[in-house]
Amino acid sequence: EKYSQWTHFRQFLLMKEVPFIRALPRNEQFEMYSKLTRKSYEADEYIITEGDDGDEFYIILEGSVKVVDSKNGVLVTLFEGHCFGEMGKYAL
């Protein structure tokens, strides 16, 4: 999937607003951005569920994500620039 230069710039700006990424030197921010794997999800598609291994870290670059309980009750909605998932391997 191809992204315009503007899309890359906008996604980089969103990514670097994540606190631990903002604390990194600029060259490490660029390196991290270059290693991102972009994934798209359909509306109402589950990204992770309770009990999954949870070894991924997600940054929302476009759209929103609902965090729901086991009865599909919405606990919180996350938007562009928010992140969730396993941060252990990225902690400073």
C-alpha positions in Angstrom: 0.0 0.0 0.0 1.4 3.4 -1.0 1.3 6.4 1.2 1.7 10.0 0.1 4.5 12.1 1.4 2.0 14.1 3.4 0.5 10.9 5.0 4.0 9.8 6.1 4.7 13.2 7.6 1.4 13.3 9.4 1.9 9.7 10.7 5.4 10.5 11.9 4.1 13.6 13.8 1.4 11.4 15.5 3.9 8.7 16.3 6.4 11.1 17.9 3.7 12.4 20.3 3.8 9.1 22.2 5.7 10.1 25.3 8.5 7.5 25.3 9.0 8.1 21.5 9.1 11.9 22.0 12.0 11.3 24.5 14.1 9.6 21.9 16.7 11.4 19.7 15.3 12.4 16.3 17.4 9.8 14.4 16.0 7.0 16.6 12.4 8.4 16.0 13.0 8.2 12.3 14.4 4.7 12.6 11.4 3.5 14.7 9.0 5.1 12.1 10.8 3.3 9.3 10.2 0.0 11.1 6.5 0.4 11.7 4.2 -2.2 10.2 1.0 -0.6 9.1 -2.1 -2.6 9.5 -5.7 -1.7 8.7 -8.8 -3.0 10.4 -12.4 -3.0 9.5 -15.0 -1.3 11.7 -16.0 -3.6 14.6 -13.0 -5.9 13.9 -11.2 -7.1 17.1 -7.5 -6.2 17.2 -6.7 -8.0 20.4 -8.9 -9.8 22.9 -8.5 -10.6 26.6 -6.2 -13.6 27.0 -4.1 -13.0 23.9 -0.4 -13.0 24.3 -0.3 -9.3 23.6 3.2 -8.9 22.2 2.3 -6.0 19.9 2.3 -2.3 20.4 -0.2 -0.2 18.5 -0.2 3.5 17.6 -3.5 4.8 16.1 -2.5 6.7 13.0 -6.0 7.1 11.6 -9.5 6.5 12.9 -10.4 5.3 16.4 -10.4 2.2 18.5 -13.0 1.1 21.1 -11.8 -0.7 24.2 -14.7 -3.0 25.2 -15.3 -5.4 28.0 -16.4 -9.1 27.6 -20.0 -8.0 27.1 -19.0 -5.5 24.4 -19.6 -2.5 26.7 -17.4 0.4 25.6 -14.8 1.2 28.3 -13.0 4.0 26.4 -12.5 5.2 22.8 -9.0 5.9 21.7 -8.2 8.3 18.8 -5.4 9.2 16.5 -2.1 9.6 18.4 -3.2 7.3 21.2 -1.4 4.0 21.8 -2.0 0.7 23.5 -0.6 -2.8 23.8 2.7 -4.2 25.0 5.3 -1.5 25.6 7.8 -3.6 27.6 10.2 -4.1 24.7 10.1 -0.4 23.9 10.5 1.0 27.5 13.4 3.3 28.1 
